[in-house]
Amino acid sequence: MTARSVAANKYQSGKLTSPVIAVCALLIALTLALTSMAAVEMDVRMSQAQIEKLGRQYGEQAQKRLQAWQRLIDEIGTDPEDIKLRKVNKFFNQVRFIDDIKHWGKKDYWATPVEFLISNGGDCEDFTIAKYYTLRQVGVPVEKLSLAYVKALELNQAHMVLTYYEKPSSTPLILDNLISRIKPANRRPDLLHVYSFNADNLWLTKKGKRNKLVGTSDQLKPWVKLKSRIQNLDKDINVQ
């Protein structure tokens, strides 16, 4: 019997495939574990029990806002991305704008979407964060979204908006709490773009476009702290 026929017999008997199967099983398990970890990091779905618990703590209106948010996530999951953008932008732009010092008693505080909705208020970062996490939850890829620091020229102050890139080289669309309409960056001359980031990267930006990759978003301490608190949506809450 030749070496080739011996190998063929072992293959047919399953002896040769056992190590291969074991390696494949390990790779599948690792992939599932990593996928699960990513889902936990980004997951902003809430159970009815969690919502009712927060309703007892923060009132009926807070509970209704959280329920409306979860319904939105359920309803738009299969919609085209332009519809997702429009509906998410409209939903969160109903929330009140309140300065951090007045609202949170801190100069700069990045609220989770739950804190934002429970308190029915926040500043530009809070609007942007809530839109970002909601759009990620309904399937918009991370590479298409950035949280963008800009200067609002008419207000002469720092501001944050959400940018959406249909393609990496596209002029992004701007989701902004200052105006209701979603417009491309080249139709927002009132905004001077400085830098942007998402879960992965940090860029310098020019006219809305990602001009230069300068590192990872983990360089931003407020972002790192926020991501940690996102994992405990119904527990780590800074609302009086």
C-alpha positions as CSV (number, residue, x, y, z in Angstrom):
1,M,0.0,0.0,0.0
2,T,1.4,3.4,-1.0
3,A,1.7,6.4,1.4
4,R,-1.0,8.1,-0.7
5,S,-3.4,5.2,-0.2
6,V,-2.7,5.1,3.5
7,A,-3.4,8.8,3.8
8,A,-6.6,8.3,1.8
9,N,-7.8,5.5,4.1
10,K,-7.0,7.6,7.2
11,Y,-8.9,10.5,5.7
12,Q,-11.9,8.3,5.0
13,S,-11.8,6.8,8.5
14,G,-11.8,10.3,10.1
15,K,-8.3,9.9,11.7
16,L,-6.7,12.6,9.5
17,T,-9.6,15.1,9.9
18,S,-9.8,15.1,13.7
19,P,-7.0,17.7,14.2
20,V,-8.5,19.8,11.4
21,I,-11.9,19.6,13.0
22,A,-10.5,20.5,16.4
23,V,-8.7,23.6,14.9
24,C,-11.8,24.7,13.0
25,A,-13.9,24.3,16.1
26,L,-11.4,26.4,18.1
27,L,-11.4,29.1,15.5
28,I,-15.2,29.2,15.3
29,A,-15.4,29.4,19.1
30,L,-12.9,32.3,19.2
31,T,-14.8,34.1,16.5
32,L,-18.0,33.8,18.3
33,A,-16.5,34.9,21.5
34,L,-15.0,38.0,19.9
35,T,-18.3,38.8,18.2
36,S,-20.1,38.4,21.5
37,M,-17.6,40.8,23.2
38,A,-18.1,43.4,20.4
39,A,-21.9,43.1,20.7
40,V,-21.7,43.7,24.4
41,E,-19.6,46.8,24.0
42,M,-22.0,48.3,21.5
43,D,-25.3,46.8,22.6
44,V,-27.8,49.5,23.7
45,R,-30.9,47.3,23.7
46,M,-32.8,47.2,27.0
47,S,-35.2,44.7,28.4
48,Q,-38.7,45.7,29.5
49,A,-37.6,44.8,33.1
50,Q,-34.7,47.3,32.9
51,I,-36.9,50.0,31.5
52,E,-39.6,49.5,34.2
53,K,-36.9,49.5,36.9
54,L,-35.7,52.9,35.7
55,G,-39.3,54.1,35.4
56,R,-39.8,53.4,39.1
57,Q,-36.6,55.4,39.8
58,Y,-37.0,58.3,37.5
59,G,-40.7,58.6,36.6
60,E,-43.2,57.7,34.0
61,Q,-42.0,60.2,31.4
62,A,-38.5,58.8,31.6
63,Q,-39.8,55.3,31.1
64,K,-41.9,56.4,28.1
65,R,-38.8,58.0,26.4
66,L,-36.8,54.8,26.9
67,Q,-39.6,52.7,25.5
68,A,-39.9,55.0,22.5
69,W,-36.2,54.7,21.9
70,Q,-36.3,50.9,22.0
71,R,-39.3,50.8,19.7
72,L,-37.3,53.0,17.2
73,I,-34.5,50.5,17.3
74,D,-36.9,47.6,16.6
75,E,-38.8,49.4,13.8
76,I,-35.9,50.7,11.7
77,G,-33.5,47.7,11.8
78,T,-34.3,46.7,8.2
79,D,-34.8,50.3,6.8
80,P,-32.3,51.7,4.2
81,E,-29.5,53.7,5.8
82,D,-30.8,57.1,4.7
83,I,-34.1,56.4,6.4
84,K,-32.3,55.2,9.6
85,L,-30.3,58.5,9.6
86,R,-33.4,60.7,9.2
87,K,-35.5,58.9,11.9
88,V,-32.7,58.7,14.5
89,N,-31.8,62.3,13.9
90,K,-35.4,63.4,14.3
91,F,-36.0,61.3,17.4
92,F,-33.1,62.7,19.4
93,N,-33.4,66.2,18.2
94,Q,-36.6,66.4,20.3
95,V,-34.6,66.3,23.5
96,R,-33.8,69.6,25.3
97,F,-30.4,71.2,24.9
98,I,-28.9,71.9,28.4
99,D,-25.4,73.0,29.2
100,D,-23.2,70.5,31.1
101,I,-22.6,72.8,34.1
102,K,-26.3,73.4,34.6
103,H,-27.4,69.8,33.8
104,W,-24.7,67.6,35.3
105,G,-22.8,70.0,37.5
106,K,-19.6,69.4,35.5
107,K,-17.7,71.4,33.0
108,D,-17.7,68.5,30.5
109,Y,-19.7,65.3,30.9
110,W,-20.4,62.7,28.2
111,A,-23.8,61.1,29.0
112,T,-24.9,57.7,27.9
113,P,-28.0,57.5,25.8
114,V,-30.0,56.3,28.8
115,E,-28.9,59.3,31.0
116,F,-29.7,61.6,28.1
117,L,-33.2,60.2,27.7
118,I,-34.0,59.8,31.4
119,S,-33.0,63.4,32.1
120,N,-34.5,64.6,28.8
121,G,-31.6,66.9,28.2
122,G,-27.9,67.2,27.3
123,D,-25.5,69.1,25.2
124,C,-24.1,68.5,21.7
125,E,-21.9,65.6,22.8
126,D,-24.9,63.8,24.3
127,F,-27.0,64.2,21.1
128,T,-24.1,62.9,19.0
129,I,-23.3,59.9,21.3
130,A,-27.0,58.9,21.4
131,K,-27.3,59.0,17.6
132,Y,-24.0,57.2,17.1
133,Y,-24.8,54.3,19.4
134,T,-28.4,53.9,18.0
135,L,-27.2,53.9,14.4
136,R,-24.6,51.3,15.3
137,Q,-27.2,49.2,17.0
138,V,-29.5,49.2,13.9
139,G,-26.6,48.0,11.7
140,V,-24.9,51.1,10.3
141,P,-21.2,50.0,10.0
142,V,-18.7,51.7,12.3
143,E,-16.5,52.8,9.3
144,K,-19.4,55.0,8.0
145,L,-19.8,57.0,11.3
146,S,-17.7,59.5,13.1
147,L,-18.3,61.8,16.1
148,A,-16.8,65.1,14.8
149,Y,-15.5,68.0,16.8
150,V,-16.1,71.2,15.0
151,K,-16.3,74.9,15.7
152,A,-19.8,76.4,15.2
153,L,-18.7,79.7,13.6
154,E,-21.9,81.6,14.1
155,L,-21.9,80.7,17.8
156,N,-18.1,81.0,18.1
157,Q,-17.9,77.9,20.2
158,A,-16.8,74.3,20.2
159,H,-19.5,71.9,19.0
160,M,-19.9,68.2,18.2
161,V,-21.9,66.5,15.4
162,L,-22.3,63.1,13.9
163,T,-20.9,62.5,10.4
164,Y,-22.0,59.7,8.0
165,Y,-19.8,58.6,5.1
166,E,-21.5,56.6,2.4
167,K,-18.0,55.7,1.1
168,P,-14.6,56.5,2.7
169,S,-13.9,59.2,0.2
170,S,-17.4,60.7,0.4
171,T,-18.3,64.2,1.7
172,P,-20.1,63.2,4.9
173,L,-23.6,64.0,5.9
174,I,-24.0,66.0,9.1
175,L,-26.5,65.0,11.9
176,D,-26.7,68.1,14.1
177,N,-28.8,69.1,17.0
178,L,-28.6,72.8,15.9
179,I,-30.7,72.2,12.8
180,S,-33.3,69.6,11.9
181,R,-32.2,68.9,8.3
182,I,-29.4,66.5,7.5
183,K,-27.0,68.3,5.1
184,P,-23.6,67.4,3.5
185,A,-20.6,69.0,5.0
186,N,-20.0,71.2,2.0
187,R,-23.4,72.8,2.6
188,R,-22.6,73.6,6.3
189,P,-20.2,76.6,5.9
190,D,-21.0,77.5,9.5
191,L,-19.0,74.5,10.8
192,L,-15.2,74.4,10.9
193,H,-14.1,70.8,11.2
194,V,-11.2,69.9,13.5
195,Y,-11.1,66.2,14.2
196,S,-13.3,63.1,14.3
197,F,-13.3,59.6,15.8
198,N,-15.3,56.4,16.1
199,A,-14.9,53.2,18.0
200,D,-11.7,52.5,16.2
201,N,-9.8,55.5,14.9
202,L,-9.0,59.2,15.4
203,W,-8.6,61.5,12.4
204,L,-7.8,65.2,11.7
205,T,-10.6,66.4,9.4
206,K,-10.9,69.1,6.7
207,K,-14.2,70.2,5.4
208,G,-15.7,67.1,7.0
209,K,-13.5,64.6,5.2
210,R,-11.1,62.4,7.1
211,N,-7.8,64.1,6.2
212,K,-5.2,62.3,8.3
213,L,-5.3,59.3,10.6
214,V,-3.6,60.2,13.8
215,G,-4.2,57.2,16.0
216,T,-6.9,55.3,17.8
217,S,-9.9,56.8,19.7
218,D,-8.7,55.3,22.9
219,Q,-6.5,58.4,23.2
220,L,-9.7,60.3,24.2
221,K,-10.2,59.7,27.9
222,P,-13.9,60.9,27.9
223,W,-14.6,58.3,25.2
224,V,-12.9,55.5,27.1
225,K,-14.9,56.3,30.2
226,L,-18.1,56.5,28.2
227,K,-17.6,53.1,26.6
228,S,-17.0,51.5,30.0
229,R,-20.3,53.0,31.3
230,I,-22.2,52.0,28.2
231,Q,-21.8,48.3,29.3
232,N,-23.9,49.1,32.4
233,L,-26.7,51.1,30.8
234,D,-29.2,50.6,33.5
235,K,-26.8,50.8,36.5
236,D,-24.0,53.4,35.9
237,I,-26.3,56.4,35.8
238,N,-25.5,59.9,36.9
239,V,-29.0,61.4,37.2
240,Q,-30.2,63.0,40.4
